[in-house]
């Protein structure tokens, strides 16, 4: 079962980034779907969260979660990711920087959905599985919902330039997130990953839990597989986030991150620095080092 949701960050903390638009997937082994639900029910009881309230990255004003306090929220997020790891969940997130490629927001959203779909098909092929995809109900009312479903249908009937719809066995369907705890995990994974790329502390502090969930390429890399950043000149962020020193495309590996050369390649804003503001003379610039 594959669950997808979208997110974004309007004002990243990292220098050189513009507004980020993202979509992410959490991929559950069939035999772990119910296991995850039971574990989340237990977590809800542990923290005293009322039944029927969602685990949300941005809790609604006046909700129990909004008033629970930062320590409760942080602990809840960490525990959800730990449970996902115990259930063998794999994740993929695609993020587009609108500040560097100023496409129409709706066009960008559809483009990154197709990139996410490719990674879903690739993961199912790797594991020799079939899957169904469930998305959170899009905002904007029934007209936008119908339009989104029609556009998503092309993916599951035609596919993309790089993958055919061989493994996803039915059209993408939607469900309200308050009824599906797995959708609430997709909200967390997509939002936390986007926040980490944006350089926000509440995303960066979850990187070490997000990292083991992220799907990897045949070369063992998260870059381009479990996290895909567009445009390509953001490639060095895979070094600062995950410590990866190479990026593979079409079977060829290229070095990323700082090199012995004192010069940065044109168009590579993160090759020598992670773009985060320096807090003091002893602070480090890396999110993961």
ChimeraX attribute file (.defattr): number of C-alpha atoms within 10 A of each C-alpha:
attribute: neighborCount
match mode: 1-to-1
recipient: residues
	/A:1	18
	/A:2	24
	/A:3	26
	/A:4	29
	/A:5	26
	/A:6	25
	/A:7	22
	/A:8	21
	/A:9	18
	/A:10	14
	/A:11	14
	/A:12	20
	/A:13	19
	/A:14	17
	/A:15	15
	/A:16	15
	/A:17	20
	/A:18	20
	/A:19	16
	/A:20	23
	/A:21	22
	/A:22	25
	/A:23	27
	/A:24	31
	/A:25	32
	/A:26	28
	/A:27	28
	/A:28	21
	/A:29	15
	/A:30	13
	/A:31	11
	/A:32	16
	/A:33	16
	/A:34	13
	/A:35	14
	/A:36	21
	/A:37	15
	/A:38	13
	/A:39	16
	/A:40	21
	/A:41	13
	/A:42	12
	/A:43	16
	/A:44	17
	/A:45	12
	/A:46	10
	/A:47	13
	/A:48	11
	/A:49	16
	/A:50	12
	/A:51	9
	/A:52	8
	/A:53	14
	/A:54	21
	/A:55	23
	/A:56	20
	/A:57	19
	/A:58	11
	/A:59	15
	/A:60	12
	/A:61	9
	/A:62	8
	/A:63	12
	/A:64	15
	/A:65	22
	/A:66	15
	/A:67	13
	/A:68	13
	/A:69	10
	/A:70	11
	/A:71	9
	/A:72	13
	/A:73	19
	/A:74	13
	/A:75	11
	/A:76	19
	/A:77	20
	/A:78	17
	/A:79	16
	/A:80	21
	/A:81	20
	/A:82	15
	/A:83	17
	/A:84	26
	/A:85	16
	/A:86	13
	/A:87	18
	/A:88	16
	/A:89	23
	/A:90	22
	/A:91	30
	/A:92	29
	/A:93	32
	/A:94	29
	/A:95	28
	/A:96	28
	/A:97	24
	/A:98	19
	/A:99	13
	/A:100	16
	/A:101	12
	/A:102	12
	/A:103	13
	/A:104	9
	/A:105	12
	/A:106	9
	/A:107	10
	/A:108	19
	/A:109	18
	/A:110	15
	/A:111	14
	/A:112	23
	/A:113	25
	/A:114	21
	/A:115	18
	/A:116	25
	/A:117	27
	/A:118	20
	/A:119	25
	/A:120	28
	/A:121	20
	/A:122	19
	/A:123	23
	/A:124	17
	/A:125	14
	/A:126	11
	/A:127	9
	/A:128	9
	/A:129	13
	/A:130	16
	/A:131	19
	/A:132	15
	/A:133	21
	/A:134	21
	/A:135	21
	/A:136	20
	/A:137	18
	/A:138	18
	/A:139	9
	/A:140	8
	/A:141	9
	/A:142	11
	/A:143	9
	/A:144	13
	/A:145	14
	/A:146	12
	/A:147	12
	/A:148	14
	/A:149	17
	/A:150	13
	/A:151	12
	/A:152	19
	/A:153	16
	/A:154	15
	/A:155	20
	/A:156	20
	/A:157	15
	/A:158	12
	/A:159	18
	/A:160	15
	/A:161	8
	/A:162	8
	/A:163	18
	/A:164	17
	/A:165	18
	/A:166	16
	/A:167	19
	/A:168	23
	/A:169	13
	/A:170	14
	/A:171	18
	/A:172	20
	/A:173	15
	/A:174	16
	/A:175	14
	/A:176	14
	/A:177	20
	/A:178	15
	/A:179	12
	/A:180	15
	/A:181	19
	/A:182	25
	/A:183	26
	/A:184	22
	/A:185	25
	/A:186	30
	/A:187	26
	/A:188	26
	/A:189	33
	/A:190	27
	/A:191	25
	/A:192	25
	/A:193	29
	/A:194	29
	/A:195	24
	/A:196	22
	/A:197	27
	/A:198	26
	/A:199	23
	/A:200	19
	/A:201	13
	/A:202	13
	/A:203	19
	/A:204	20
	/A:205	17
	/A:206	19
	/A:207	18
	/A:208	13
	/A:209	18
	/A:210	25
	/A:211	17
	/A:212	18
	/A:213	23
	/A:214	24
	/A:215	25
	/A:216	20
	/A:217	17
	/A:218	11
	/A:219	12
	/A:220	11
	/A:221	20
	/A:222	23
	/A:223	25
	/A:224	22
	/A:225	26
	/A:226	26
	/A:227	24
	/A:228	23
	/A:229	23
	/A:230	18
	/A:231	13
	/A:232	12
	/A:233	16
	/A:234	20
	/A:235	23
	/A:236	27
	/A:237	25
	/A:238	24
	/A:239	24
	/A:240	25
	/A:241	22
	/A:242	19
	/A:243	16
	/A:244	18
	/A:245	17
	/A:246	19
	/A:247	21
	/A:248	18
	/A:249	10
	/A:250	5
	/A:251	9
	/A:252	8
	/A:253	12
	/A:254	10
	/A:255	15
	/A:256	21
	/A:257	22
	/A:258	17
	/A:259	12
	/A:260	5
	/A:261	8
	/A:262	7
	/A:263	10
	/A:264	15
	/A:265	11
	/A:266	8
	/A:267	10
	/A:268	16
	/A:269	19
	/A:270	25
	/A:271	24
	/A:272	19
	/A:273	16
	/A:274	23
	/A:275	20
	/A:276	19
	/A:277	13
	/A:278	10
	/A:279	9
	/A:280	7
	/A:281	6
	/A:282	7
	/A:283	9
	/A:284	14
	/A:285	16
	/A:286	16
	/A:287	20
	/A:288	14
	/A:289	10
